[in-house]
């Protein structure tokens, strides 16, 4: 069992916003709600263990897989519980025994996602005709602005991305720089951003050139 620690309060929102609220937090982010229960352990703002068990018979997640899932949720209910150095040591031991430690890859994703300024996303969402913009990783939305079902958008965009990458590889076209799906109802643009990907939903009459230029500007700033 994890240490009790000292509760700092309950919050609601995405875990991406936690870096702004408490960038050097040490303790446990305890998740609870109708969707399931779990936790993320952090030390100095760096996550090192995670676990989540959803309702309805869905499989339990642990380590990096659990962290990526929780980080990708648009909004969750969670409690911040601070730990001392001794409690942190105990938490590491307990989570290690349960197989919940992370290998560090997901923490890097969070760092890159956190480095993406809101101003960059706002620049895209403010382009005429843009409905929504999302930054995703492995089918999970990390940042999002606008009006859309971002979990569905991220999942569909991931499928399209894999198909596009396979096609460009089979045709020896080099690395994928942007992917555009256009119909009479609208446009979908997917583009890489470091280790992450940008997905833009736009109306059919949106200026595709301006949107692509905005995306290119973000790509140039990628770490």
C-alpha positions, 0 to 999 in steps of 0.5 A: 500500500502506498504511503498516506502522505498529506493531501493538498486538495482535489482537482479536475482537469487534464494531467497536462495542466499539472505541470503548470500548477505544480511543476516540482510536485513530489508525491502521488496523483491519486485518480478516482472517478466513475471511469476507474481508479489509479495513481501516478507517482512523481518526484520533483515533477518527474513521473516514475510509476503509474497504474490504472484500473478501469471499470467495466472489466477493462484490463488493468494498465501499469507503468508507461502504458498507464501513464500514457493513457491517463495523460491523454484523457481530456479531464479526470478527477484527481487528488494531489498528495505530497510525500516526504523523501522517506515516503517517496522511497517507500512508494518506489519500493511498493510500486516496483513490487507491483510492476508499476515503475516506468522506463522513462519514455513516457516522461519524455513525451510529457516533457515535449508536450509541456514545452509546446506553448498554448500560443502555438496551438492558438495560432492554428485554431485562430486560422479561418475555418479551423475547427479543432487542433490536437497534439497526440502520441500513440493514439492519445490526445495530449493537448487539444483546442476547439470542438471535437471528440479528441479521443476519437480524433487521436485514435483515427489520426493514429490509424491514418498515420500508420497507413500513411507511413507504410505507404510512403515507405513502400513507395520510397517517398522518404519520411512523412512530413504532412498528411492531408485527408480532404472531403466535401465536408472538411479537411484533416491534416496530420503532421509530425512534431518531434516525437509527437503529432499534430492533427488539425480539423478544418471546414471544407472552405478553410485555407489549406495553405495558411494552415499548413504554413502554421503547422510548418512554423510549429514544426520548425520550433520542435525540440 
